[in-house]
């Protein structure tokens, strides 16, 4: 949720954020009105309760007709207090509903617009040139015995797959390499639950505009997570953290599930856009004033991993209309995919400022002992999709694939993957 103090002090900044996202800016005025009604309701209820308390003291001292009059007033006042408390409860609920409807305030430098309006911040590496006909990752993977798409579809339906043999080894090598890097950087490695309660999924902001992407188990009232960001955001919900030693950093290794609603016909070949995959996700809690620097650190760690798999990539500043509701800013790293002659997202890192922590009531105590809401950030360090970029960029004319040097220790020292 956005900070109501920010809303009151600079409503135009929130309106501008809504416009940049392509979202309804009239929600800002509706939220301002709801905030005013709620404060008025709280004030009235407080005044009536104070009068009720004072009246109680007077009744104890009064006698005769005065006492009878005071008791009659007390009865009348009790009904008014009950009515005021109901009005306050209704105002609280309406304020919360509207507060949840307004997305996080985007940072000033975020490009406005939609999915295609990103800003390219830099290119790293040069797309490879091949003197033979390029194969896509599915053709390469089939020859290596790395994928079984047909049996995946037979067992689970479209966009499911088996990673087999060297495919399974590649994924484990990637995730283990990411886990080694994360732990060396001071992250705590976590294997979290992948089923979460509704209040945790809602707290991270995934039940808004993108709720159609989420799998729900209605009978048990659980959600399957699309990223370990969700359980890690809930890990410290309702707690007060101590940042005396700096940010709290976690690296979550989990299976992820996404419905991919509305994406039919997009990247349906192979393992680019699937319903289930594995991922190592960085997640950080810190002070809000430290969050911009921490965001740059997360991006740097992602680029360190990309350097290890030796693929060309670009870094983009995602446009406001393509941000999730929780993110104030997001950087994507997109790797070159030779068979498509374009870049495809491999990593993203988002600064969610205090948006998620307000919903999940995650705070820290500052130097003065005052509790403040923490900032939360997330960033991908490795995922199944990376196999696509590795196979295609390192393919050789005979169908074999060169193993990037940094990955070799995680693949038993293997230098080349040979077709079966």
N, C-alpha and C positions, 0 to 999 in steps of 0.2 A: 504494500500500500504506500501511496505517496505520503509525505510529511505534511500534516495539516498546517503547520507553521509556515512552510514554504507556500502553500496554497493561499493563506491569508495575506502574507507579505508581498507575494509576487504572483498573483493569479495569471498575469499575462504570460509569464514564462511557462506556466502549465498549459495555457491555451496554445502557445506557439509549439510546444512539444506535441500536443494532440494534432495540430495541423501538419507538422512535419511527418508524423506517422500516418496521416491520412485517416485519422479517427475523429470522432464526434467531439468538437470543442464545446458544444453546448453542455456537455456533462460537467464541465468545470463550473459553470454558473449554477447548475443543479446541485453540485457538491457544496459550493459556497452557501447556498440557501439552506441545505440540509444541516450544514455545520452551524449556521446561525440559529436554526430552529432547535437543534440539539442543545446549544449553549443556553438558549432561552428556557428550554424545558428543564434543564439541570438547575438553573437559577431559581425558577419558580418552585421546584420540588424542594430545594435547599431552604428557601425562605419559609415555606409552609412547615417543614419539619422543625425549623428553629422556633417558629411561632408555637407549634405543638409542644415542644419541650418547655418553653417558657410558661405556656398555659398550664402544663402539668404541675409546675411549681406553685402557681397561683391557686389551683384547685386544692392543693394540700393545706393551704393556710386559710381558705375561705370558709364561711359558714352561712347557713340559712339561704335566703333568696339569691345572694351573690354566688354561692356555691352552685345552686341549681342553674343559674345563667351560664356560669363558666362550664359546667358539665354539658349543657346544650351546645355551647360553642365548640367544646372539645369533640363532641360527636360529629358536628358539622365539619370541623377541621379534619377529622380522621378520614371522612369521605373525600375531602378535597386532596389530602395527601395521597390517598390511594389512586385517585384520578390522575394526579400529577406524576406519580411514579409510573403509571401505565403509559402516559404520554411520553415520559422520558425514555422508557424502554422501547417504545415505537420509534422515537427519534434516533435512538442509538442504532437500531436495526437498519433504518433507512440510510443513516450516515455510513454505516459499514457497507451496505450494498453498493452505494454510489462510490465510496472510496475504492472498493475492489474493482469497480468498472473502469476506473481511470488508470491507464498504463503509467509505468515509471517515467519520470521526466528525463528526456534524452539530454545528453551532454551537448554543449553549444556547437562543437565542431562536427557533430554527426551529420552526414549528408541527408538532406530531405529526399523524399520520394520512396519508390518501391523496390522490388527485387532487383531490377536492372540498373538502379541508380547509385550503386556503390562507388566508392573512390578507391582506385588502385594506389596503394602506398609504396609498394616496391616490387620488383621482380628479382628472384634469386635463381641463378643457374640459367642455362640455355637449353631449350628443348632439343633432344637428340635428333640427329638425322640418320636414317637407315638406308643402306643400299640394297635392301630386300623388302618384300611386301610385308608390311606390319600386320601382326596378328593382335586381336584384342585379348583381354585377360581371360575370357571364357575359353577361347580356343587354346590359348597357352595352358590354362589350368587343366583343361580336359586331357591334353597331351601329357602333362606331368602327373596325372592321376590325383589332382589337388581338389577337384570339385565333383560332386554328383548332384546335378540340378534335377534330373529326372526323378530320382528316388526321393529327393527332398519334396518335390511336388506331389509324388505318389503318397507320401506319408503325411504331409502337412498342408499341401496346397501351393498355389502360386507364391513366388517370392520367398520360399523356404528352400534350404539346400543342406547338403552334407559337406563339410570340409573333411577330406580324406587324405591319409598318408601325408605327403609333404605339405598339403594345404593346412592341415591341422597343426603341423610342426611350424609352419610359417606364422600362423596366428599366435601360437604360444611363444615363439621367439620374439615377435613384436611386443607382446604384452609384457613378457619378462624383461626385455630391454627397457621398456618404459618404466616398469616397476623399479628396476635397478637405478635408473636415472632419478626417479622421484625420491626414492629413499636416500640416495646420495645427496640430494638437495635439501633433505630435512623433512620431507613429507612423511606422515604416518600412513602406512599401507593398510587399507581396509577392504574387506569383502563384505558388502552390506546386504541386507535383505532386498529382494526385488519385488516383493509385495508390500504395499504401504497403505496406511489408513487414508480415508478421504481428506481429513484435515491436513495431512502432510502434503498430499498432492495439490490440494487447493492452496496451501501456504506458499508453495513455490511458484504459483501463478500458471500452472499447466492446465487448469480447468476453465480457462477463459476462452479466447478465440481459437486455441489449438486443442480444445478438449476432444475433438473428433480423432486426434492422433493417438489417444490413450486407450489401451485395453482395460476394460473393467470386468471384474468378477462380481456380478450383481448379487448372487446368492450369499456370498461371504462379505460383501461390501469392502472389497480391496481393489487396488489398482496395480497393474503391472507397470514398472517404471520404464521410461524411454531413455534414461540416463541415471547413473548413480548420483548425479547432482541432487535428485529428489530425496533419497534417504539420508544423504550427507547434510542436506539443508535441515532435515528434521532431527539430526543427531543431537544438536544442542538446543532444540526448541524448548522454550520455557526456562532457560538457564541464564545465569550471569557468568560471563567468561572473564578470564584474567589474561590481558595481553602484555603482562610485564615482560615476557620473553619474546614478544613480537607476535605476528599473526599465527593463527592456528591453521596448519595446512594438512590436508588429507588427500590421499590418492585412492580412489575407489575403483576396484576391479569388479565388474559385474556384467551379466548378460542383460541386454536392453531389448525392449519390445516396442515396436511402433506400427500403428495400423496403416500408415501411409495413405490415409484417406484423401481422395481427390488427386492422386499422383499417377493414376493409370495412364500408361503410355509414355511415362518419363523414366528413362534409365532402367527399364524392366529387364534388360539382358544382363545375366550374370549376377554379381553380388554388390552392385553399386547401391541400389535402393531396395532394401529387403525388410522383412518384418522382425527378424531376430538377428542380433549380432553381439559381439563382445567388445568391451571398451574399458580403457583405463582413463578415468576422469580426475583431474585436479579440482579440489574444492578448498576455498580459503574463507576464513572469518578474520576480519581486521577492523581497525578504526576507519570511519568513512573518509577522514582526511588523508589516510594512507592508501585508499583504494585505487587511485589513478596510477600511482607508482607500482602497486602490486599487479595491476592489470598488465602493465608493460613487462613485468617479470614473467607472468604466465605466458605471454606471447613469446618471450625469449626462450623459455623452456620448450615451447612447442617447436620453435624454429631449430633448436638444438636437436630435437628428435628427427625432424625432417632432414637435417644435414646428415644424420646417421644412415638414412635410407637412400641418400644420394639421388634425389629427384628434383627437377626444376619446379619452382612454385612461385606464387605471388601472394602478397598479403593485401587484403582489402578491408576497408572501413565500411561496414555494412550500413546501408541506408536505413533511416528511421522506420520506414514502413515495412521493413523486412526484419525488424527486431522482435523478439518475443516481448510480451507485456512486462516482464520483470527486468529486462536489460535496459540500462541507460546508454551503453555502448557495447559494440561487439566487433571484434576483428576475426576474420576468417583467413586461414591459409589454404590455398587451393593448388593442388598439384597438377602438373601437365599430364594429360592422358593421350598418348600418341594416336591410338585408334580413332579417337574422337576429334583430335586436333583442337582441343580446348582444355581449360582448367576445370577441375572438379574439387569441391570442398573435401579436405581431409581433417581439418581441425577448426574449432571455433573457440573463442574465449570471450566471456561476457562479464562486465561489471554491473552487478545488480544493485549497487549502493545499499541503502537500508530497506529496499522494497520488500524483500522476502523476510528479513528479520522482523519487520514490523508485524507481518502476518503471523509469524511463528513465535513472536515474543522472545527473540534472542538478543541479549544485551551484554554489555561489559561495564565495568566500573572504571571511571576515569581517575586521573591523579587527585582530583578533589573529592573522590568518593561518590560522585554522582553517577547514576546508571544512564547509559546511552545505548541506542540501538546499534548493533554491529553492522558492518557492510559484508556482503557475501559476493564471491566471485567464483567462476568455474572456467575450466578449459580442458579440451581433449588432448591427451598425450599419445594415444594410439587406439586404433579400432580396426575391425575386420576389413573395412574398405581400403585400408592402406595396401593390402595385398594387390589390389588392382594397379596402383601406381608402381609398385615394385616389379611386378611381372612385366608390365608393358614397357617401362622405361629401361629395363635391364635385359630385355629379350635379345637373343642372338639368332643368326640366320638359320641355324639348325634346329630351332625350337627350344633350345636350352635357355636358361635364365641365369645370369650372373648374380651371385649373392653379394649385396653391399658389405664392405669390409667390417663395419661395426656390428653387423648381424651374425657374422660367422661364428663367434664363440657361442651364440645362442642356438646354433644349428649344428653343433658338433664339429665345427671347423670346416663345414662344407663350403666350397667356393662356387660351385655351379650346380644348378638343379637340372637334371637330365630328363628328357621325355621318356616315358615308359616304353 
